[in-house]
Amino acid sequence: MEWIILILVGIAASSLGSLIGMGGGIIVVPALLYLSTLATFSHLTPQVVVGTSLFTMIFTGLSSTLAYVKHKTIDYKSGLIFLIGSGPGSILGAWVTEKLDLHSFNIYFGIFILFVSVIMVIKDKLKPLPFKKDTGIVRSFTDNSGKTFEYGFSPVLGVIISFIVGFLSGIFGIGGGSLMVPTMILLFFFPPHVATATSMFMILPTSVLSSITHIALGNVNWLYALALIPGAWIGAKVGVYLNTKLKSKTIVLIIRIILIVVAVRLIYQGITG
């Protein structure tokens, strides 16, 4: 019964995660934290939840990246620049996780997700950060309808922001996408489909680095990870397919709703637990 539950969690989390570029951890971590309140899963600690989630994110990231390569929506140049910051940040974040207990973890995680969801709500009032075309990275993307988007960022600022994102992903086991996607959309005006695909491309190496740290700390439940991986692989394919079929506004709306529901639930658990 445990395996069936975990496989279903993996499919649902990975489908939603790869659809909105968040890697699935935004669903896996809250789901495992909820399961830890049940007798069967009572041995799960926040550290093991995070470590196990990040390990499964490797397979979500790999599956999604391979699928997005076919659709040619990954911005490799920008993704590699962001990885310069997110890689070291994810390792540092994995070590910091050791200091948090269950209740404080739930509250901090919930506040973090709520913060991201609020940003998504006010995104239309925000303006992209200024960058000089002669010194910054300037990119363009043409979608299936023939519409061309131009966007860009300062490389230094991109590395700094991605370090913070990597640090938070290492702490919370979410793969980094929950903050990197809104950052790319809101601050650098990436088209949502490109932001999602590029985020999934980044999640793969970031998850590997974070997982190595968590494995060294003994924070991966291998049996649960093996149960989550098949669902993560299948779900990633489903999410990528849906991403290519849905409009950008629909994807942003889905992100908002999921984040707010998960945030409120976690904060409530942390306060009442």
N, C-alpha and C positions, 0 to 999 in steps of 0.2 A: 504493500500500500504506500509506503514511504517513497519508493521509486516512482510509482505512477504520479504521485503528487508533484515530485520534483521535476519529472519530465514535462508535465503540463505547465509548471511554473517557467521552465526553461523556454518552452515554445512561445508562451504568451509574452514573457519578458523580452525575448530576442526579437519577436515580430514587431512589438512596439518600439523597442530600442533602435533597431536598424531603420525603421520607418522614419523616426524623428532624429536619428543620428546620436542617440544617447547610449548605445551599447548594451542596453538591457539591465545594467546594474541598478538603474533608477527604479526598477521593478523587483529585481532579484533580492536586493538588500532588504527593502521593507517586507517582502514576502517571507524571507527567512527569519527576520526579526519577529514577525507575527507568529510563525511556526514555532519559534523558540519559547513561546508562552504556553505551548501545548506539551503534554507529558512526553510524547514520543520524541520531540526535538528539544527537550529542555536543556540538553547538554551544550547547545549552541551558544557561543559567546559572541559579542560584537566583532571581536578580532577574527574569529573563525568565519563568521558571516562575510566579512569584508574580504578576507583572503580567498575564500572559496568563490565568491562572486567575481573577483578580479581574474582568477584562473580561468573561469568559464568565459569571461569576456575575450580571452585570446581567440577562442574558436568563433565567437560571434563576430569579432573584428575581421578574422581571416575570411569567413564565409561571406560577409557583407562586402568586403573589399574586392574579392574576386568577382562578385556580381556587379558592383558599381563600375569596375574596370570596363565591362562590356558596354555599359551605358555612357561611358566617357564623361562622367560628371565629377571626377575627382580632380582637385587642384593640387597636383603633386608638389609643385614649387612652394606654395604657401604652407602645405601640410608639413613639409620637411623643415621649414623655418620654425614653425610652431613647436615641432618636436625637440628642437634645441633647448627650449625652456621646459616643456612638459615632462621630458624624460627624467632629469634630475629632480624636478618637483615631485614626481610620483614616488620616487624612492624615499625622499624625505618624509612625505605624507604617510607612507606605510609604517615608518618607525614611530611617528607621532600617535598612530592609532592605539598602540600599546598602553597609552596613558588614560584611555577613556573607559568608563564603565557603561553598562547597558542604558541606564536612564539618561545620563548626560549625553551619550551618543545619539539616542533618539531625538532629544530636544535640539541638539546642535544640527543634526542632519535635517530635521524638519524645518528649522529656521533657514538653513541654507537653501533648501528646495523652494520654500516660500519666497525667499529673496529672488531667486531665479524667475519664479512665476510672476512676481510683481513687475520685474523688468520687462517680461514679455508683454504684459498688459499695457505698459506705458511706452512701448517701443516706438509707436508712431510719433511721439513727441520728442524723441531723441534724434540727434544728428550725428552722422559719422564723424569720427575724429579726423582732423585735417592732416593731410600728408602731401609732401611735395612730389610731384610726378617725376622730377629729375633725380630725387634721392630715394623715394619710396618704391614699394612694389605695386605695380599697376597691372591688373588682370582684367580679362573680359571673357564673357561666356554667352554663347548663343543657344537658347533653348529650342525645343522641338517645333515651336510655333514661329521661329525665325527672329524672335525678339532678342536683342543683345544687351547685356548688363555690363557696366564697367564698375569696378570696385578696387580697393587697394588699402595699403596700410604701411606704417613705418616698421621696418624689420626689427629695430630695437624694442619698440613698444610691443610688437607681436611676441617677441621672445619673453619679455617681462610678464605679460598677461598670461601666456601659455604656461609659464613656470607656476604662477598662482593656481591656474586651472589644474595642472598636473599634481600639485601639492594637495589640493582638495580632493582630487580623484583617488589619490593614494590613501587619504584618511577614510573616506566614505565608501570606497570600493565600487564606484559608479562608472569608471572608465573614462571620465573627463568630459564626455559629450554633453552632459546636462548643463555645463557652463560654457563649453567651447562653441556649441552651436549658437546659443543666443549672442555670444560675444561676436562671432563672425557675422551674424545677421544684423545686429544692432550697431556695433561700433565700426565695422569695416564694410557694411552693406553687401555682404556675400548674398547671392541668390539662395533662397532656402534649400533648393535641391543640391547645390554645390556645397553649401555649408554642411549638410547632412552627410554627403558622400565623403567629403574631406575629413570630417570628424571620425567617421568609421575607419578611414585609412590610418588616422593617428592613434585610434584606440588600440590597434593591434600591438605596436611596439611599446606603447605606454603600459598596457596591461602585462606584457611580458616582463618589463622591468619591475613593476610593482609586485607581480607574482613571485619573482625570484626572492625579493625581500621577505614577503609573507611566508614563503616555503621555508626560508632560513629560520624564521621565527616560529615555525610549526603551526601556522594559522590556516592551513588548508585541510578540509575534511575530504579526503580523496574519494570515498564512497559516494558522497553527495555530489561532488564535482563530476564524477563519471555519470551520474544520473542526470545532471543538468546539461552536460555537453551535447547529447543528441538533440535535445529540444532547442538548444541555443543555435546549433547548426541549421536545423530545419527552419526555425523561426526567423533567422536572419534572411534566408531566401524569400520568405513570405513578405517580410518587411520591405525589402528592396523592391519587390514587384509592386507592392501597394504604393511605395514612394514615387514610382514612375507614372502611376495612374492618377494620383491625387493632385489637386491644385495646391500651390504654395500656401494660400490663406488657410486651407483646410489643415495642412500639416501644422502650422503655427497654432491654430485653435486646439488641435489635439494635444500639443505640447502643454498649453496653458491648463487645460482641464486636468490632465494626468498629474501635473506637478502640484496643483492646488489640493487635490484630493489626497495625494500621498503625504504632503506636508502636514496638513491638518491632522491626519491619522497618527503620524509619528509624534508630533508635539503632544497630542492628547495621551498617547501611550507613555511618553516620557514623564509627563506631569502626574498622571494618575497611577503609574506603575510604582 
